[in-house]
Amino acid sequence: MDPGRWLGRALIWVVMAAFVVFFALPIVWLLLAPTKTLRQLLLDGPFTVGSFDGLLQNWMDLTSYQNGLIWTWLGNSAMYSGLALIVTLAISIPAGYALALTDFRGRRTLLATTLVVMLIPNTALVLPIFLELSAVRLVGSPLSVILPFSFFPFGVYLTYIYFSTAVSRDLLDAARIDGASELRVFTRVAMPLATPVIALVGFFSFTGNWNNYFLPFVMVPGRKAPIQVGLAELLSNVPQFNPTNAASTTIDLPALALGTLFSVAPVLIIFLFSQRFLVTGMTAGGTKE
Amino acid sequence: MGVAFVTPYTLFLLAFGALPTLYAIYLAFTKNNAFVGLDNFVRVVQDYRFMPAVGHVGLYLIVWLISLIVLVVLLALAVHGVRSRRLSTSVRFIYYIPGALAGASSVLLWLFVLDPSVSPVSGLLNLLGSDSFVNTIQIDRLPVVLAIIAFWTGAGGWIVIMYGALNNIPNEVMEAARIDGAGPIKTALFVQIPLLRKWISYMVILSLAAGTQLFVEPRVLSQASRGVVPQDYSLNQLAFLFAFKQNDFNGSAAISLLLLVVALGLSVFFVFRGGLFERD
């Protein structure tokens, strides 16, 4: 191989490796930081391991903050994202199915609207939805988070694409000729084939909603907040970042790092288990923020 | 019968897509329920915080989009060139995994990374002339800082998508390029990148729309930095302040509507010009 070519290839490898470090380094740090005391965090090398006692102490600090407020926040997150997941699947899967495999008036309009709304970042609608829900006095209620979370046009689009490419109309017609009702065709023929797309829609809906900050931030502050909003509140009680804060209960940096880890743990675990399908490109288009 | 299947979804589409938009339009053009024309828009645009916020968001978008296009395409090509399947899969997964930390969590993690006293890369921060957290997030450095955070969380997903698109290029095309004597660089420039164009424009349009909405990153940084990052850094923060601090829902609706028009315009353009609708 000529030297120029060799040099080029070496350069590519260096760049690729540098970005492996860039993407992985903060996460490795996040896994280590909660095992340290504040002193260790400030003075020891960033990639040293603390101790089990240190982890335990940080765990106690974090979970005793306002009598275990962190569990309340995590519980809220689970409730909001979980219920929204159920509603999302219940409304998106039938809708995507009908758009792909049935005919009705307004089908093309609904499809076009879905595509357009799907590409709008969901943050764009947060304040308008807030203004709307405050007009009907729903702000502060769990519904003000769960209902907007359940509106997931991207899920409808994914289901639509799946049914229009993976399931043939002939198959459904065969069932119809056998005398199955439309509902039966959907539940007995289409649904059993839909497992992959249900998993896909569920994945995007749950992870997206779990990580959503802006909407719950305006809708449900305080004790009703999910962990993402709670985490930011925790931040204002960290003396290193807010020395002027006179709050009686403070949180130290390692406990804050542990809180950050708590907040991402469920999604991180889902990611690890979905590793295979995440990197195959099946997620095309799925990174809508 | 199809209608019954789409009715629940259509109701949600109306309640959380159409209705809030219409209500925002109503609020933006009225004050105390009286029609006021463009008054609300004039007021928010002339607000002393508006133009700086536009500038901040614009600068951030330029830095972020350029780095996104250049690096995502480069890294996708590099990963695609890896022969070992296991290695290629692992690298893609590592690139992708920060996507799990969207929202406030990723910003919080980056607070640590940007604070020289605890940072895993404090040496690098010192080298770049920053000896404290407040120093790292100086306002003129923010576009770069915010772009790095956004790149860290979002780029992996796009790299995977581009990788998938590169895989879809038929072998014959790549083979023909090789027979014509094209090396990896020429193949990338004249074969692969042109075939990626649709995905690149998809990435740019979605990122542009999402980037104009900037909220959580400056919001959390502002909370952590004793106001070094102002509360009104981005447009969405300003819209938030109008609603929550000034009780000016009309002004807030006006800003939201301006942002929504940008997102809607980009989206409509892509759906009808970019060929997304052709599948039907």
HADDOCK unambig.tbl for C-alpha pairs under 7 A between the chains (distance, minus, plus):
assign (segid A and resid 12 and name CA) (segid B and resid 78 and name CA) 6.44 0.50 0.50
assign (segid A and resid 16 and name CA) (segid B and resid 75 and name CA) 6.66 0.50 0.50
assign (segid A and resid 16 and name CA) (segid B and resid 78 and name CA) 6.99 0.50 0.50
assign (segid A and resid 20 and name CA) (segid B and resid 91 and name CA) 6.81 0.50 0.50
assign (segid A and resid 20 and name CA) (segid B and resid 94 and name CA) 6.49 0.50 0.50
assign (segid A and resid 20 and name CA) (segid B and resid 95 and name CA) 6.57 0.50 0.50
assign (segid A and resid 23 and name CA) (segid B and resid 94 and name CA) 6.66 0.50 0.50
assign (segid A and resid 23 and name CA) (segid B and resid 95 and name CA) 5.82 0.50 0.50
assign (segid A and resid 23 and name CA) (segid B and resid 98 and name CA) 6.71 0.50 0.50
assign (segid A and resid 23 and name CA) (segid B and resid 152 and name CA) 6.31 0.50 0.50
assign (segid A and resid 24 and name CA) (segid B and resid 94 and name CA) 6.39 0.50 0.50
assign (segid A and resid 26 and name CA) (segid B and resid 113 and name CA) 6.92 0.50 0.50
assign (segid A and resid 29 and name CA) (segid B and resid 120 and name CA) 6.79 0.50 0.50
assign (segid A and resid 41 and name CA) (segid B and resid 118 and name CA) 6.21 0.50 0.50
assign (segid A and resid 42 and name CA) (segid B and resid 117 and name CA) 5.96 0.50 0.50
assign (segid A and resid 42 and name CA) (segid B and resid 118 and name CA) 5.35 0.50 0.50
assign (segid A and resid 46 and name CA) (segid B and resid 119 and name CA) 6.96 0.50 0.50
assign (segid A and resid 46 and name CA) (segid B and resid 120 and name CA) 4.95 0.50 0.50
assign (segid A and resid 91 and name CA) (segid B and resid 8 and name CA) 5.86 0.50 0.50
assign (segid A and resid 91 and name CA) (segid B and resid 9 and name CA) 5.33 0.50 0.50
assign (segid A and resid 92 and name CA) (segid B and resid 9 and name CA) 6.42 0.50 0.50
assign (segid A and resid 94 and name CA) (segid B and resid 5 and name CA) 5.13 0.50 0.50
assign (segid A and resid 94 and name CA) (segid B and resid 6 and name CA) 6.58 0.50 0.50
assign (segid A and resid 95 and name CA) (segid B and resid 5 and name CA) 5.39 0.50 0.50
assign (segid A and resid 95 and name CA) (segid B and resid 6 and name CA) 4.36 0.50 0.50
assign (segid A and resid 95 and name CA) (segid B and resid 9 and name CA) 6.35 0.50 0.50
assign (segid A and resid 98 and name CA) (segid B and resid 2 and name CA) 5.07 0.50 0.50
assign (segid A and resid 98 and name CA) (segid B and resid 5 and name CA) 6.04 0.50 0.50
assign (segid A and resid 98 and name CA) (segid B and resid 6 and name CA) 6.59 0.50 0.50
assign (segid A and resid 102 and name CA) (segid B and resid 2 and name CA) 5.56 0.50 0.50
assign (segid A and resid 103 and name CA) (segid B and resid 2 and name CA) 6.37 0.50 0.50
assign (segid A and resid 104 and name CA) (segid B and resid 2 and name CA) 5.88 0.50 0.50
assign (segid A and resid 104 and name CA) (segid B and resid 3 and name CA) 6.29 0.50 0.50
assign (segid A and resid 115 and name CA) (segid B and resid 271 and name CA) 6.71 0.50 0.50
assign (segid A and resid 116 and name CA) (segid B and resid 267 and name CA) 5.53 0.50 0.50
assign (segid A and resid 116 and name CA) (segid B and resid 268 and name CA) 5.70 0.50 0.50
assign (segid A and resid 116 and name CA) (segid B and resid 271 and name CA) 6.51 0.50 0.50
assign (segid A and resid 119 and name CA) (segid B and resid 206 and name CA) 6.75 0.50 0.50
assign (segid A and resid 119 and name CA) (segid B and resid 267 and name CA) 5.47 0.50 0.50
assign (segid A and resid 120 and name CA) (segid B and resid 209 and name CA) 6.98 0.50 0.50
assign (segid A and resid 120 and name CA) (segid B and resid 263 and name CA) 5.56 0.50 0.50
assign (segid A and resid 120 and name CA) (segid B and resid 264 and name CA) 6.17 0.50 0.50
assign (segid A and resid 120 and name CA) (segid B and resid 267 and name CA) 6.30 0.50 0.50
assign (segid A and resid 121 and name CA) (segid B and resid 209 and name CA) 6.45 0.50 0.50
assign (segid A and resid 121 and name CA) (segid B and resid 210 and name CA) 5.31 0.50 0.50
assign (segid A and resid 123 and name CA) (segid B and resid 213 and name CA) 6.34 0.50 0.50
assign (segid A and resid 124 and name CA) (segid B and resid 213 and name CA) 6.38 0.50 0.50
assign (segid A and resid 124 and name CA) (segid B and resid 256 and name CA) 6.93 0.50 0.50
assign (segid A and resid 124 and name CA) (segid B and resid 259 and name CA) 6.76 0.50 0.50
assign (segid A and resid 124 and name CA) (segid B and resid 260 and name CA) 5.63 0.50 0.50
assign (segid A and resid 127 and name CA) (segid B and resid 256 and name CA) 6.72 0.50 0.50
assign (segid A and resid 128 and name CA) (segid B and resid 20 and name CA) 4.96 0.50 0.50
assign (segid A and resid 128 and name CA) (segid B and resid 21 and name CA) 6.25 0.50 0.50
assign (segid A and resid 128 and name CA) (segid B and resid 24 and name CA) 5.47 0.50 0.50
assign (segid A and resid 128 and name CA) (segid B and resid 253 and name CA) 6.67 0.50 0.50
assign (segid A and resid 129 and name CA) (segid B and resid 16 and name CA) 6.50 0.50 0.50
assign (segid A and resid 129 and name CA) (segid B and resid 20 and name CA) 5.07 0.50 0.50
assign (segid A and resid 132 and name CA) (segid B and resid 20 and name CA) 5.59 0.50 0.50
assign (segid A and resid 132 and name CA) (segid B and resid 23 and name CA) 6.52 0.50 0.50
assign (segid A and resid 148 and name CA) (segid B and resid 16 and name CA) 6.15 0.50 0.50
assign (segid A and resid 151 and name CA) (segid B and resid 12 and name CA) 5.83 0.50 0.50
assign (segid A and resid 151 and name CA) (segid B and resid 13 and name CA) 6.84 0.50 0.50
assign (segid A and resid 151 and name CA) (segid B and resid 16 and name CA) 6.90 0.50 0.50
assign (segid A and resid 211 and name CA) (segid B and resid 102 and name CA) 5.70 0.50 0.50
assign (segid A and resid 211 and name CA) (segid B and resid 103 and name CA) 5.41 0.50 0.50
assign (segid A and resid 212 and name CA) (segid B and resid 103 and name CA) 6.07 0.50 0.50
assign (segid A and resid 213 and name CA) (segid B and resid 103 and name CA) 5.85 0.50 0.50
assign (segid A and resid 213 and name CA) (segid B and resid 104 and name CA) 6.46 0.50 0.50
assign (segid A and resid 213 and name CA) (segid B and resid 216 and name CA) 6.94 0.50 0.50
assign (segid A and resid 214 and name CA) (segid B and resid 216 and name CA) 6.69 0.50 0.50
assign (segid A and resid 228 and name CA) (segid B and resid 104 and name CA) 5.67 0.50 0.50
assign (segid A and resid 228 and name CA) (segid B and resid 105 and name CA) 6.68 0.50 0.50
assign (segid A and resid 232 and name CA) (segid B and resid 104 and name CA) 6.71 0.50 0.50
assign (segid A and resid 232 and name CA) (segid B and resid 220 and name CA) 6.51 0.50 0.50
assign (segid A and resid 235 and name CA) (segid B and resid 224 and name CA) 6.79 0.50 0.50
assign (segid A and resid 236 and name CA) (segid B and resid 223 and name CA) 6.68 0.50 0.50
assign (segid A and resid 236 and name CA) (segid B and resid 224 and name CA) 6.77 0.50 0.50
assign (segid A and resid 241 and name CA) (segid B and resid 224 and name CA) 5.37 0.50 0.50
assign (segid A and resid 241 and name CA) (segid B and resid 225 and name CA) 6.43 0.50 0.50
assign (segid A and resid 242 and name CA) (segid B and resid 224 and name CA) 6.71 0.50 0.50
assign (segid A and resid 242 and name CA) (segid B and resid 226 and name CA) 6.51 0.50 0.50
assign (segid A and resid 260 and name CA) (segid B and resid 105 and name CA) 5.72 0.50 0.50
assign (segid A and resid 260 and name CA) (segid B and resid 108 and name CA) 7.00 0.50 0.50
assign (segid A and resid 263 and name CA) (segid B and resid 105 and name CA) 6.77 0.50 0.50
assign (segid A and resid 264 and name CA) (segid B and resid 100 and name CA) 6.91 0.50 0.50
assign (segid A and resid 264 and name CA) (segid B and resid 101 and name CA) 6.03 0.50 0.50
assign (segid A and resid 264 and name CA) (segid B and resid 105 and name CA) 6.84 0.50 0.50
assign (segid A and resid 267 and name CA) (segid B and resid 100 and name CA) 5.73 0.50 0.50
assign (segid A and resid 268 and name CA) (segid B and resid 100 and name CA) 5.56 0.50 0.50
assign (segid A and resid 271 and name CA) (segid B and resid 100 and name CA) 6.86 0.50 0.50
assign (segid A and resid 275 and name CA) (segid B and resid 93 and name CA) 6.92 0.50 0.50
assign (segid A and resid 279 and name CA) (segid B and resid 89 and name CA) 6.65 0.50 0.50
assign (segid A and resid 279 and name CA) (segid B and resid 92 and name CA) 6.17 0.50 0.50
assign (segid A and resid 279 and name CA) (segid B and resid 93 and name CA) 6.06 0.50 0.50
assign (segid A and resid 279 and name CA) (segid B and resid 160 and name CA) 5.94 0.50 0.50
assign (segid A and resid 280 and name CA) (segid B and resid 164 and name CA) 6.72 0.50 0.50
assign (segid A and resid 281 and name CA) (segid B and resid 160 and name CA) 5.61 0.50 0.50
assign (segid A and resid 281 and name CA) (segid B and resid 161 and name CA) 5.25 0.50 0.50
assign (segid A and resid 281 and name CA) (segid B and resid 164 and name CA) 4.72 0.50 0.50
assign (segid A and resid 284 and name CA) (segid B and resid 161 and name CA) 5.09 0.50 0.50
assign (segid A and resid 287 and name CA) (segid B and resid 157 and name CA) 6.01 0.50 0.50
assign (segid A and resid 289 and name CA) (segid B and resid 210 and name CA) 6.39 0.50 0.50
